[in-house]
């Protein structure tokens, strides 16, 4: 507190406003776009956006995979709802998690392999998730490095910066709205700009103790230094977020502030989860369009999904273990119904992104949305034939409309491909037998 008391308000503001160099992207007005709205008039690509989209307990093997490989495939039975976007997505089948003799940790091995590139290895730290690697490449000049949400009311997230540092999900659409479009939001299209005094005060307090922070770090042992560095990484992210909030943003023609919407509770009841997910998708789409972030992580449900029908006690997860297979249908009908709800929720996100026009294209066209899950067969929680969907055009960097089959190959091929499409400078990704240098070049433009 002594350090804070020694600083005058004038000195705090001067240091705050002059101490950080922020580069701001060009505005996305029509006059700055090419004739197709796919790039800036100079030829530089539009800012890329990435979204991870996760929901537990997978899809029905044999019914989500298209029969034909390549282009012009017929949309599969379970993914029929996505047919309007067939030409703007890729479906990847046949991939598996390489266990290397380790046990398959139900609900944990799958997500960790798909999103972090490794499998649980005792006390070893978890590798950073794809979204954090992408945000380090494309998200450093936005107010939020990433935004995380959960449809089922959980604060859990699969966004991990490394070690045990998880970026917690927001479970309340109202809180997310206030966080993004509340008092600290600065409309990029407003004629006048005035930094929020409260934001300035918060940032000055963090800046004032930075030297003391560095001194403490020098005095710690290796293990404490690592633990404290993980904590300070979140503090630095907060400083970055606040700093961005004090700089006048570039105008963004597609930016409009969404209506707040009405929240009708939080929890795993499927109707509530769907409604909140719809609100989240709208808020996140507008946050991307307004340049508040370029990375979003949506978790419709955790891997051990507790989604349930209205008034029911039994959860989606319980049905996967206890429901009998219908002999006529050859699948578990209630499990199929829940999986259909997941597909509809994914469709909702794609629609919200596609509803925001940018030139002759949409926000979806400069985004890459990656659907993944925890298992290839929910009834036994296997990690074979893990389903993946990549949607959007990634600013023209991704070719779409294809079904790719990579039978028995590691799931990390998808994560490597996503990183390379979005500009992460890496030629390999994953650990042990999940490590790969083989991306899906056939969808890379």
C-alpha positions as CSV (number, residue, x, y, z in Angstrom):
1,X,0.0,0.0,0.0
2,X,3.0,2.3,0.6
3,X,3.9,2.2,-3.1
4,X,0.3,3.2,-4.0
5,X,0.2,6.1,-1.6
6,X,3.5,7.5,-3.0
7,X,2.0,7.9,-6.5
8,X,0.0,11.0,-7.5
9,X,-3.1,10.6,-9.7
10,X,-1.3,12.6,-12.5
11,X,1.6,10.2,-12.4
12,X,-0.6,7.1,-12.5
13,X,-2.6,8.4,-15.5
14,X,0.6,9.4,-17.4
15,X,2.3,6.1,-16.8
16,X,-0.9,4.2,-17.6
17,X,-1.7,6.0,-20.8
18,X,1.9,6.1,-22.1
19,X,3.3,2.9,-20.7
20,X,1.8,0.4,-23.1
21,X,2.1,0.4,-26.9
22,X,-1.1,-1.0,-28.4
23,X,-1.4,-1.7,-32.1
24,X,-4.9,-1.6,-33.4
25,X,-6.2,-3.3,-36.6
26,X,-7.6,-1.5,-39.5
27,X,-11.3,-0.8,-39.5
28,X,-13.6,-3.1,-41.3
29,X,-15.6,-0.5,-43.2
30,X,-16.7,-1.4,-46.8
31,X,-14.1,1.0,-48.2
32,X,-11.4,-1.1,-46.5
33,X,-12.6,-4.4,-47.9
34,X,-12.1,-5.9,-51.4
35,X,-15.0,-6.4,-53.7
36,X,-15.9,-9.7,-52.2
37,X,-15.5,-8.7,-48.5
38,X,-13.0,-11.5,-48.0
39,X,-9.9,-9.3,-47.4
40,X,-8.8,-5.7,-46.7
41,X,-8.4,-3.6,-49.8
42,X,-4.7,-3.7,-49.4
43,X,-4.9,-7.5,-49.7
44,X,-4.2,-8.2,-46.0
45,X,-6.6,-10.8,-44.6
46,X,-9.4,-9.9,-42.2
47,X,-8.6,-10.7,-38.5
48,X,-9.1,-14.4,-37.9
49,X,-11.4,-15.8,-35.2
50,X,-11.3,-19.2,-33.6
51,X,-13.9,-21.0,-31.5
52,X,-13.7,-24.4,-29.8
53,X,-17.0,-26.0,-29.3
54,X,-17.2,-29.0,-26.9
55,X,-20.0,-31.3,-25.6
56,X,-19.7,-34.6,-23.9
57,X,-20.7,-38.1,-24.9
58,X,-20.1,-37.9,-28.6
59,X,-22.3,-39.1,-31.5
60,X,-23.6,-42.4,-32.7
61,X,-20.9,-44.4,-34.5
62,X,-22.0,-45.4,-38.0
63,X,-24.6,-42.7,-38.1
64,X,-22.7,-39.5,-37.9
65,X,-20.0,-40.3,-40.5
66,X,-20.9,-39.6,-44.2
67,X,-20.5,-42.8,-46.3
68,X,-18.6,-41.0,-49.1
69,X,-15.1,-39.6,-48.5
70,X,-14.1,-36.3,-50.2
71,X,-16.4,-33.6,-51.6
72,X,-20.1,-33.8,-52.5
73,X,-20.8,-36.3,-49.8
74,X,-24.3,-36.9,-48.5
75,X,-24.9,-35.5,-45.1
76,X,-25.1,-38.3,-42.5
77,X,-28.3,-39.3,-40.6
78,X,-27.3,-37.8,-37.3
79,X,-25.9,-34.5,-38.7
80,X,-28.9,-33.7,-41.0
81,X,-29.5,-30.4,-39.0
82,X,-26.1,-29.1,-40.3
83,X,-27.0,-29.7,-43.9
84,X,-27.5,-25.9,-44.6
85,X,-23.8,-25.4,-43.7
86,X,-22.5,-28.5,-45.5
87,X,-20.5,-26.6,-48.0
88,X,-18.9,-24.5,-45.2
89,X,-17.7,-27.3,-42.9
90,X,-15.5,-30.4,-42.9
91,X,-16.2,-33.7,-41.2
92,X,-13.3,-35.8,-40.0
93,X,-13.8,-39.4,-39.0
94,X,-11.7,-42.4,-38.1
95,X,-9.3,-40.7,-35.6
96,X,-8.4,-42.2,-32.3
97,X,-6.5,-41.4,-29.1
98,X,-3.2,-43.2,-28.8
99,X,-3.1,-44.4,-25.2
100,X,0.5,-45.7,-25.1
101,X,-0.4,-48.4,-22.6
102,X,-2.1,-45.9,-20.3
103,X,-5.7,-46.6,-19.1
104,X,-8.5,-44.7,-20.8
105,X,-9.7,-42.3,-18.1
106,X,-13.4,-42.0,-19.0
107,X,-14.3,-38.4,-19.7
108,X,-10.8,-37.1,-19.3
109,X,-8.5,-38.9,-21.7
110,X,-10.6,-37.9,-24.8
111,X,-10.8,-34.2,-24.2
112,X,-7.2,-33.9,-23.1
113,X,-6.0,-35.7,-26.2
114,X,-8.2,-33.7,-28.6
115,X,-7.7,-30.3,-27.0
116,X,-4.2,-30.5,-25.3
117,X,-2.5,-33.1,-27.5
118,X,-1.6,-35.5,-24.7
119,X,-3.3,-38.0,-22.4
120,X,-3.4,-38.0,-18.5
121,X,0.1,-39.0,-17.3
122,X,-0.1,-39.1,-13.5
123,X,1.2,-35.9,-11.9
124,X,2.7,-34.5,-15.1
125,X,1.2,-31.1,-15.9
126,X,-1.3,-30.8,-18.7
127,X,-0.1,-29.2,-21.9
128,X,-1.7,-25.9,-23.0
129,X,-5.0,-26.3,-24.9
130,X,-5.3,-25.4,-28.6
131,X,-7.2,-22.2,-27.9
132,X,-4.4,-20.7,-25.7
133,X,-1.9,-21.5,-28.4
134,X,-4.1,-19.8,-31.0
135,X,-4.8,-16.8,-28.8
136,X,-1.0,-16.3,-28.3
137,X,-0.8,-16.0,-32.1
138,X,-4.0,-14.0,-33.0
139,X,-5.5,-12.7,-29.7
140,X,-2.9,-10.5,-28.1
141,X,-4.4,-7.2,-29.3
142,X,-7.9,-7.7,-28.1
143,X,-9.5,-6.8,-24.8
144,X,-10.0,-10.5,-23.9
145,X,-7.5,-13.1,-24.9
146,X,-10.4,-15.5,-24.9
147,X,-13.9,-15.9,-23.5
148,X,-15.2,-19.2,-22.1
149,X,-18.9,-20.2,-21.5
150,X,-20.8,-23.2,-20.3
151,X,-24.3,-24.2,-21.2
152,X,-25.0,-26.7,-18.5
153,X,-24.3,-24.3,-15.5
154,X,-20.8,-25.6,-14.8
155,X,-17.8,-23.3,-14.3
156,X,-15.6,-26.0,-15.7
157,X,-13.6,-25.3,-18.9
158,X,-11.3,-27.2,-21.2
159,X,-9.3,-24.0,-21.9
160,X,-6.0,-24.6,-20.1
161,X,-3.0,-22.3,-20.3
162,X,-0.7,-24.9,-18.9
163,X,-0.1,-26.8,-15.7
164,X,-3.3,-26.5,-13.7
165,X,-4.3,-23.0,-14.8
166,X,-7.9,-23.3,-16.2
167,X,-9.8,-20.4,-17.7
168,X,-13.1,-20.8,-16.0
169,X,-16.3,-20.8,-17.9
170,X,-19.0,-18.2,-17.4
171,X,-22.3,-20.0,-16.7
172,X,-24.6,-16.9,-16.7
173,X,-25.3,-15.1,-20.1
174,X,-26.3,-12.0,-18.1
175,X,-22.9,-11.9,-16.4
176,X,-21.1,-12.5,-19.7
177,X,-23.1,-9.7,-21.3
178,X,-22.2,-7.3,-18.5
179,X,-18.6,-8.3,-18.6
180,X,-18.3,-7.7,-22.4
181,X,-20.8,-4.9,-23.0
182,X,-21.1,-3.4,-19.6
183,X,-19.5,-0.1,-18.4
184,X,-16.0,-1.0,-19.5
185,X,-17.1,-1.6,-23.1
186,X,-16.1,1.1,-25.6
187,X,-18.1,1.2,-28.8
188,X,-15.5,1.1,-31.6
189,X,-17.9,3.1,-33.8
190,X,-18.5,5.9,-31.3
191,X,-17.4,9.4,-32.3
192,X,-15.9,10.2,-28.9
193,X,-13.8,8.1,-26.7
194,X,-13.2,8.5,-22.9
195,X,-11.4,5.9,-20.8
196,X,-13.5,4.6,-17.9
197,X,-12.1,6.2,-14.7
198,X,-12.7,2.9,-12.7
199,X,-10.7,1.0,-15.3
200,X,-7.9,3.5,-15.1
201,X,-7.8,3.2,-11.3
202,X,-7.8,-0.6,-11.4
203,X,-5.0,-0.7,-14.0
204,X,-2.9,1.8,-12.1
205,X,-3.1,-0.3,-9.0
206,X,-1.8,-3.4,-10.9
207,X,0.9,-1.4,-12.6
208,X,2.1,0.2,-9.3
209,X,3.0,-3.1,-7.8
210,X,4.7,-4.6,-10.8
211,X,8.2,-3.9,-9.5
212,X,7.4,-5.5,-6.1
213,X,6.0,-8.4,-8.0
214,X,9.2,-8.9,-9.9
215,X,11.2,-8.6,-6.6
216,X,9.1,-11.4,-5.0
217,X,9.7,-13.6,-8.0
218,X,13.4,-13.3,-7.7
219,X,13.4,-14.4,-4.1
220,X,11.4,-17.6,-4.5
221,X,12.5,-21.2,-5.0
222,X,11.8,-23.0,-8.3
223,X,8.5,-24.7,-7.4
224,X,7.1,-21.6,-5.7
225,X,8.3,-19.5,-8.6
226,X,6.4,-21.7,-11.1
227,X,3.2,-21.6,-8.9
228,X,3.4,-17.9,-8.6
229,X,4.1,-17.4,-12.2
230,X,0.9,-19.3,-13.1
231,X,-1.0,-16.9,-10.8
232,X,0.7,-13.8,-12.3
233,X,-0.1,-15.0,-15.8
234,X,-3.7,-14.4,-15.0
235,X,-2.8,-11.0,-13.5
236,X,-1.0,-10.0,-16.6
237,X,-4.0,-11.0,-18.7
238,X,-6.1,-8.7,-16.5
239,X,-3.6,-5.9,-17.0
240,X,-3.7,-6.5,-20.8
241,X,-7.5,-6.5,-20.8
242,X,-7.7,-3.3,-18.8
243,X,-5.0,-1.6,-21.0
244,X,-6.9,-2.4,-24.2
245,X,-10.0,-0.9,-22.6
246,X,-8.3,2.5,-22.2
247,X,-7.3,2.8,-25.8
248,X,-9.6,4.1,-28.5
249,X,-10.6,1.0,-30.7
250,X,-10.7,1.0,-34.4
251,X,-14.1,1.3,-36.0
252,X,-15.8,-2.0,-37.0
253,X,-18.8,-1.7,-39.2
254,X,-20.2,-5.1,-38.3
255,X,-20.1,-4.2,-34.6
256,X,-23.6,-3.8,-33.0
257,X,-24.4,-4.2,-29.4
258,X,-26.8,-7.2,-28.8
259,X,-29.9,-6.9,-26.6
260,X,-29.2,-8.2,-23.2
261,X,-31.8,-10.9,-23.3
262,X,-33.6,-12.5,-20.3
263,X,-32.0,-15.2,-18.3
264,X,-34.4,-17.9,-17.0
265,X,-32.1,-19.7,-14.6
266,X,-28.9,-21.6,-14.9
267,X,-28.6,-25.4,-14.8
268,X,-28.4,-28.7,-16.7
269,X,-32.1,-28.9,-17.6
270,X,-31.9,-29.2,-21.4
271,X,-34.4,-26.4,-22.2
272,X,-32.5,-24.0,-19.9
273,X,-29.1,-25.1,-21.4
274,X,-30.4,-24.6,-24.9
275,X,-31.8,-21.2,-24.1
276,X,-28.6,-20.0,-22.3
277,X,-26.5,-21.5,-25.1
278,X,-28.4,-19.4,-27.6
279,X,-27.8,-16.3,-25.6
280,X,-24.1,-17.1,-25.2
281,X,-23.7,-17.7,-28.9
282,X,-25.3,-14.3,-29.7
283,X,-23.1,-12.5,-27.2
284,X,-19.9,-14.2,-28.3
285,X,-20.7,-13.5,-32.0
286,X,-21.1,-9.8,-31.3
287,X,-18.0,-9.8,-29.1
288,X,-16.0,-11.2,-32.0
289,X,-17.6,-8.7,-34.4
290,X,-16.8,-5.8,-32.1
291,X,-13.2,-6.8,-31.7
292,X,-13.4,-7.6,-28.0
293,X,-11.8,-11.0,-28.6
294,X,-10.8,-13.3,-31.4
295,X,-11.0,-16.6,-29.4
296,X,-14.1,-18.1,-27.8
297,X,-14.6,-21.5,-26.1
298,X,-18.1,-22.9,-25.8
299,X,-18.8,-25.9,-23.7
300,X,-22.4,-27.0,-24.1
301,X,-21.9,-29.7,-21.5
302,X,-19.0,-31.3,-19.6
303,X,-17.7,-34.7,-20.7
304,X,-19.7,-36.4,-18.0
305,X,-22.8,-34.7,-19.2
306,X,-25.4,-34.0,-16.5
307,X,-27.9,-32.6,-19.0
308,X,-31.4,-33.9,-18.3
309,X,-35.0,-33.6,-19.6
310,X,-37.4,-31.2,-17.8
311,X,-38.6,-32.7,-14.6
312,X,-36.4,-35.8,-15.0
313,X,-33.7,-37.1,-12.5
314,X,-31.8,-39.3,-14.9
315,X,-29.0,-37.5,-16.8
316,X,-27.7,-37.9,-20.3
317,X,-24.7,-39.7,-18.9
318,X,-26.8,-42.1,-16.9
319,X,-28.7,-43.0,-20.1
320,X,-25.5,-43.9,-21.9
321,X,-24.8,-46.6,-19.3
322,X,-28.4,-47.8,-18.4
323,X,-30.6,-47.4,-21.5
324,X,-31.1,-50.6,-23.6
325,X,-30.4,-50.6,-27.3
326,X,-33.6,-50.6,-29.2
327,X,-33.5,-53.7,-31.4
328,X,-35.4,-52.1,-34.3
329,X,-33.4,-48.9,-34.2
330,X,-30.1,-50.5,-33.2
331,X,-29.2,-47.6,-30.9
332,X,-30.2,-46.1,-27.6
333,X,-33.2,-43.8,-28.4
334,X,-32.9,-41.3,-25.5
335,X,-29.1,-41.1,-26.0
336,X,-29.8,-40.3,-29.7
337,X,-32.3,-37.6,-28.6
338,X,-29.7,-35.9,-26.4
339,X,-27.1,-36.1,-29.1
340,X,-29.6,-34.5,-31.5
341,X,-29.9,-31.6,-29.0
342,X,-26.2,-31.2,-29.1
343,X,-26.1,-31.0,-32.9
344,X,-28.9,-28.4,-32.8
345,X,-26.9,-26.3,-30.3
346,X,-23.9,-26.4,-32.5
347,X,-26.1,-25.3,-35.4
348,X,-27.3,-22.3,-33.3
349,X,-23.7,-21.1,-32.9
350,X,-23.0,-21.4,-36.6
351,X,-26.2,-19.4,-37.4
352,X,-25.3,-16.6,-34.9
353,X,-21.9,-16.2,-36.6
354,X,-23.4,-16.3,-40.0
355,X,-26.1,-13.7,-39.1
356,X,-23.4,-11.0,-38.8
357,X,-22.7,-9.6,-42.3
358,X,-19.2,-8.4,-43.2
359,X,-18.9,-7.1,-46.7
360,X,-20.2,-9.8,-49.0
361,X,-19.4,-12.4,-46.4
362,X,-20.2,-13.1,-42.8
363,X,-18.4,-13.4,-39.5
364,X,-18.4,-17.2,-40.0
365,X,-16.4,-16.8,-43.1
366,X,-13.4,-15.4,-41.2
367,X,-13.8,-17.9,-38.3
368,X,-12.8,-21.5,-37.7
369,X,-15.1,-23.3,-35.3
370,X,-13.9,-26.8,-34.0
371,X,-16.4,-29.3,-32.6
372,X,-14.9,-32.0,-30.5
373,X,-16.1,-34.4,-27.8
374,X,-14.8,-36.9,-25.2
375,X,-15.7,-40.3,-26.7
376,X,-16.3,-42.1,-30.0
377,X,-18.9,-44.4,-28.5
378,X,-20.8,-43.0,-25.5
379,X,-22.0,-46.4,-24.2
380,X,-18.5,-47.7,-23.5
381,X,-16.7,-44.3,-23.5
382,X,-14.2,-45.5,-26.1
383,X,-11.7,-43.1,-27.7
384,X,-11.8,-44.7,-31.2
385,X,-13.4,-43.0,-34.2
386,X,-13.6,-39.6,-32.4
387,X,-15.9,-37.2,-34.3
388,X,-14.6,-33.8,-35.4
389,X,-16.2,-31.0,-37.3
390,X,-14.4,-27.9,-38.6
391,X,-16.8,-25.1,-39.7
392,X,-16.2,-21.7,-41.3
393,X,-13.7,-20.5,-43.9
394,X,-11.0,-19.1,-41.6
395,X,-10.7,-16.0,-43.8
396,X,-10.2,-18.2,-46.9
397,X,-7.5,-20.3,-45.3
398,X,-9.6,-23.4,-45.1
399,X,-11.3,-25.3,-47.9
400,X,-14.6,-26.8,-46.9
401,X,-17.3,-29.2,-48.0
402,X,-15.3,-32.3,-47.4
403,X,-15.4,-35.5,-45.4
404,X,-12.0,-36.8,-44.5
405,X,-11.3,-40.2,-43.1
406,X,-8.1,-40.9,-41.3
407,X,-8.6,-44.4,-39.9
408,X,-6.6,-45.2,-36.8
409,X,-4.6,-42.0,-36.9
410,X,-4.1,-39.7,-33.9
411,X,-6.7,-37.1,-33.1
412,X,-3.9,-34.5,-32.8
413,X,-3.8,-34.2,-36.6
414,X,-6.9,-32.0,-36.3
415,X,-5.4,-29.7,-33.6
416,X,-2.2,-29.4,-35.7
417,X,-4.2,-28.5,-38.8
418,X,-6.2,-25.9,-36.9
419,X,-3.1,-24.2,-35.5
420,X,-1.4,-24.1,-38.9
421,X,-4.4,-22.7,-40.6
422,X,-4.7,-19.9,-37.9
423,X,-1.0,-19.0,-38.1
424,X,0.5,-20.7,-35.1
425,X,4.2,-21.3,-36.0
426,X,4.4,-25.0,-35.4
427,X,5.2,-28.1,-37.4
428,X,4.4,-30.7,-34.8
429,X,1.9,-31.1,-32.0
430,X,1.1,-33.6,-29.3
431,X,3.1,-35.9,-26.9
432,X,4.3,-39.5,-27.2
433,X,2.4,-41.5,-29.8
434,X,-0.1,-38.6,-30.2
435,X,2.7,-36.4,-31.5
436,X,2.2,-35.7,-35.2
437,X,3.6,-33.6,-38.0
438,X,0.9,-34.7,-40.4
439,X,-1.8,-32.1,-40.9
440,X,-4.8,-32.3,-43.2
441,X,-3.2,-30.4,-46.1
442,X,-6.2,-31.1,-48.4
443,X,-8.3,-28.6,-46.5
444,X,-5.6,-25.9,-46.2
445,X,-5.9,-23.2,-48.8
